[in-house]
């Protein structure tokens, strides 16, 4: 057979009615055992596969597939999130389709449109740094969406974030307790809600420690490790904007700071936000604010699928606690 086998082909091969084949492939169990065995043998012989995309067009049917749009699969932070989402989806019997926006709004919108065209049952989305169109501008029907890591300003939106403000505040307070007085903030664009929250935590901790904020020490242009390296290199050499400690507001900024320390042949006390695998292997090990990104991904799937299934009391906002891991680099 050169074309894809259909249920009609299975029915002819098994010598049963089409309706019986339809009931069998959709999991109904009250089918004569002899007929069921003949259908199973016909399916195996013909290589028949159920067309879930076509099935999802019918009322009450689903594709059993959800979509994930993240920022960058090459970043271990997002890869960990994707793993958490995939494991939770698989446990609930769903397939995951993943795409990377690369922090670009237009690319993000194109990915979302493609997933909607595929009639996926729902989406888990990390909003991009460069905004695309407004979510509430999408023409209904739109499947359930859960936003992760970054809050969006959409009525009724379901969001899961880390305690960005509290975690950053803990880190800066630890640096101040160690004697630092000029603590630099090195992070990504403040257009990212999580980054704005981390800056707010930084500022609150400075104020609590009785330290004045110096605008020359606040940098929100570290979109990559290379940019963070240049920023920290300047902090190490500038007479006007010198720092005596660094709070790196994401893992890319931590890596850039470490590269700058190596190039300069000296280091400053450092605490980063987001853990990374090599952090414990360095000398000294890098102190970090850890967040359970995998758990955030799993929680997003739970909220998404509970919403799809009509569960009561599904939360609209979940804030996952962070943990400060002091390993030595803060001194």
C-alpha positions in Angstrom: 0.0 0.0 0.0 1.6 3.3 -1.1 -0.8 5.7 0.7 -1.4 5.9 4.4 -3.8 3.2 5.6 -7.1 4.4 6.8 -9.7 3.1 9.3 -11.6 1.9 6.2 -8.6 -0.2 5.2 -8.4 -1.7 8.7 -12.1 -2.5 8.7 -11.8 -4.3 5.3 -8.7 -6.2 6.4 -10.3 -7.3 9.7 -13.7 -8.0 8.2 -15.5 -5.8 10.7 -17.6 -2.6 10.5 -15.9 0.8 10.4 -17.7 1.9 13.5 -16.1 -1.1 15.4 -12.7 0.0 14.3 -13.4 3.6 15.4 -14.5 2.4 18.8 -11.3 0.2 19.1 -8.8 2.9 18.2 -10.5 5.3 20.6 -10.0 3.0 23.5 -13.4 1.6 24.1 -13.2 -1.8 25.8 -16.7 -3.3 25.3 -15.7 -4.9 22.0 -15.9 -8.6 21.2 -12.5 -10.1 22.0 -12.3 -12.0 18.7 -13.1 -8.8 16.7 -10.6 -6.8 18.8 -7.8 -9.3 18.0 -8.6 -9.2 14.3 -8.5 -5.4 14.4 -5.2 -5.4 16.3 -3.7 -7.8 13.7 -5.0 -5.6 10.8 -3.5 -2.5 12.3 -0.1 -4.2 12.8 -0.2 -5.6 9.3 -1.2 -2.4 7.5 0.9 0.0 9.8 -2.2 2.1 10.5 -1.7 5.2 12.8 -4.5 7.3 14.2 -4.6 10.8 12.7 -4.8 12.9 15.9 -4.6 16.2 13.9 -7.7 15.3 12.1 -9.4 14.0 15.2 -8.7 17.2 17.0 -10.9 19.1 14.5 -14.0 17.2 15.9 -15.8 18.6 18.9 -14.7 17.0 22.1 -11.5 15.5 20.7 -8.0 16.7 21.4 -4.6 16.3 19.9 -3.1 15.3 23.2 -0.3 17.7 22.3 0.8 20.9 24.0 3.3 23.6 22.8 6.2 25.2 24.6 7.8 28.5 23.5 11.0 29.3 25.3 13.8 31.8 24.8 16.9 29.8 23.9 17.4 26.1 24.1 21.1 26.6 24.2 20.8 28.2 27.6 20.8 25.6 30.4 18.2 27.6 32.3 15.7 27.1 29.5 16.7 23.6 28.7 16.0 22.7 32.3 12.6 24.3 32.1 11.9 22.4 28.9 12.8 19.1 30.5 10.5 19.8 33.4 7.6 20.6 31.0 8.2 17.5 28.9 8.4 15.1 31.8 5.2 16.4 33.3 3.4 16.4 29.9 4.5 12.8 29.2 3.3 11.7 32.7 -0.2 13.1 31.7 -0.1 11.4 28.3 0.7 14.4 26.2 3.3 15.1 23.5 5.3 18.3 23.7 6.2 20.5 20.7 9.0 23.0 21.5 10.3 26.1 19.8 12.7 28.9 20.7 11.8 32.6 20.2 15.5 33.7 20.6 13.9 36.7 22.6 12.5 38.1 19.3 8.8 39.1 19.3 8.2 38.5 15.6 9.7 35.0 15.8 7.8 34.3 19.0 4.5 35.3 17.3 5.3 33.1 14.3 5.9 30.1 16.6 2.6 30.7 18.5 0.7 31.0 15.2 2.2 27.8 13.9 1.2 26.0 17.1 -2.3 27.4 17.0 -2.6 26.3 13.3 -1.7 22.8 14.5 -4.6 22.9 16.9 -2.5 22.1 20.0 -4.5 21.7 23.2 -2.6 24.4 25.1 0.6 26.4 25.3 3.3 27.0 27.9 5.0 30.3 27.0 8.1 32.3 28.1 7.3 35.8 26.8 10.3 37.2 24.8 12.5 40.1 25.8 11.5 42.0 22.7 7.7 42.1 22.9 5.5 40.9 20.0 1.8 41.5 19.6 -0.5 41.8 22.6 -1.9 38.4 23.7 -5.4 39.7 24.0 -5.3 40.7 20.4 -5.5 37.1 19.2 -8.7 36.1 17.6 -10.6 33.5 19.5 -10.7 30.6 20.0 -7.4 30.5 21.7 -6.4 27.4 23.8 -5.4 27.8 27.5 -2.0 29.4 27.9 0.3 29.4 31.0 3.2 31.9 31.1 6.4 30.9 32.9 9.2 32.9 34.4 7.8 36.3 33.2 4.5 37.9 34.0 2.3 39.3 31.3 -0.3 42.0 31.7 -3.3 40.1 30.4 -6.5 39.9 32.3 -6.9 36.4 33.7 -3.5 35.2 32.6 -2.0 32.3 34.5 1.6 32.9 35.4 4.4 31.0 37.2 7.5 32.9 38.4 10.3 32.6 40.8 10.6 34.9 43.8 12.8 37.2 41.8 12.6 40.2 44.1 13.2 38.2 47.3 16.0 36.1 45.9 17.9 39.1 44.6 17.4 40.9 47.9 18.9 38.0 49.8 21.9 37.9 47.5 22.6 41.6 47.9 22.1 41.5 51.6 24.7 38.7 51.9 27.2 40.8 49.9 26.6 43.8 52.1 26.9 41.6 55.3 30.3 40.6 54.0 31.4 44.2 53.9 30.7 45.3 50.3 29.6 48.9 50.0 29.6 49.4 46.2 27.6 46.5 44.8 27.1 46.4 41.1 24.0 45.1 39.4 24.7 43.3 36.1 21.8 42.0 34.2 19.6 41.8 31.1 17.0 44.3 29.8 14.6 45.7 32.4 11.9 45.1 29.8 12.0 41.5 31.1 9.7 41.5 34.2 11.9 39.1 36.1 14.9 41.3 35.6 12.9 44.4 36.8 11.9 42.4 39.9 15.5 41.5 40.6 16.6 45.1 40.3 13.8 46.0 42.7 15.2 43.4 45.2 18.7 44.8 44.7 17.5 48.3 45.5 15.5 47.2 48.6 18.5 45.4 50.0 20.8 48.4 49.5 18.3 50.6 51.3 17.9 48.1 54.1 21.7 48.0 54.5 21.9 51.8 54.6 23.8 51.9 51.3 23.2 54.5 48.6 22.5 53.4 45.1 25.0 54.6 42.5 23.5 54.6 39.0 26.9 54.0 37.5 26.8 50.5 39.1 23.5 49.5 37.6 23.8 47.8 34.2 20.9 46.2 32.2 22.7 45.7 28.9 24.1 42.2 29.5 22.1 40.2 27.0 25.0 37.7 26.6 28.0 36.5 28.6 30.3 38.6 26.3 28.4 41.8 27.1 28.5 41.0 30.8 32.3 40.4 30.6 32.8 43.9 29.1 30.6 45.5 31.7 32.4 43.8 34.6 35.8 44.5 33.0 34.9 48.2 33.2 33.8 47.9 36.8 37.2 46.4 37.6 39.2 49.2 35.9 37.1 52.4 36.1 38.1 55.0 38.7 34.6 56.6 38.6 32.5 53.4 38.5 34.5 50.9 40.4 32.7 48.2 42.4 33.7 46.1 45.4 31.1 43.3 44.7 28.9 42.1 41.8 25.4 40.8 41.8 25.0 39.0 38.5 21.2 38.9 37.7 21.2 35.8 35.5 23.5 32.9 34.6 24.9 34.6 31.5 25.9 37.6 33.6 27.6 35.3 36.1 29.6 33.6 33.3 30.6 37.0 31.9 31.7 38.2 35.3 33.9 35.1 35.8 35.5 35.7 32.3 36.2 39.3 33.3 37.8 38.2 36.6 40.1 35.8 34.8 41.1 38.4 32.2 41.9 40.9 34.9 43.8 38.5 37.1 41.6 39.4 40.1 38.1 38.9 41.3 35.4 40.6 43.3 32.8 39.0 45.7 30.1 37.6 43.4 26.7 36.1 43.7 24.7 35.2 40.7 21.0 34.5 40.0 20.3 31.0 38.5 22.6 28.1 39.1 24.7 26.4 36.4 26.5 23.1 36.3 30.1 24.4 36.5 29.4 26.7 39.4 30.5 24.1 42.0 33.6 23.2 40.1 35.2 26.6 40.1 37.6 28.0 42.8 35.9 29.3 44.7 32.6 27.7 43.8 30.1 30.3 42.7 27.4 31.4 45.1 24.0 31.6 43.5 20.3 32.3 44.0 18.8 28.9 42.9 15.4 28.5 41.5 13.8 25.1 40.8 13.1 25.8 37.1 12.2 22.2 36.4 9.5 22.4 39.1 8.2 25.6 37.5 7.9 23.8 34.2 6.0 20.9 35.8 3.7 23.3 37.7 2.9 25.0 34.4 1.8 21.8 32.8 -0.3 20.9 35.9 -2.1 24.2 35.7 -2.5 24.0 31.9 -4.0 20.5 31.9 -6.1 21.0 35.0 -7.6 24.1 33.2 -8.2 21.9 30.1 -9.9 19.3 32.2 -12.1 21.8 34.0 -10.7 21.4 37.4 -11.9 23.7 40.2 -9.7 26.3 41.9 -6.8 26.3 39.4 -4.4 29.1 40.6 -3.8 32.0 38.4 -0.5 33.0 39.9 2.2 30.8 41.5 5.4 32.2 42.9 8.1 29.6 43.5 10.6 30.3 46.4 14.3 30.7 45.7 17.2 29.4 47.7 20.5 31.2 48.4 23.5 28.9 48.1 26.6 30.5 49.6 29.7 28.6 48.4 32.5 31.1 48.9 32.5 33.4 45.9 30.5 36.0 48.0 33.7 36.7 50.1 
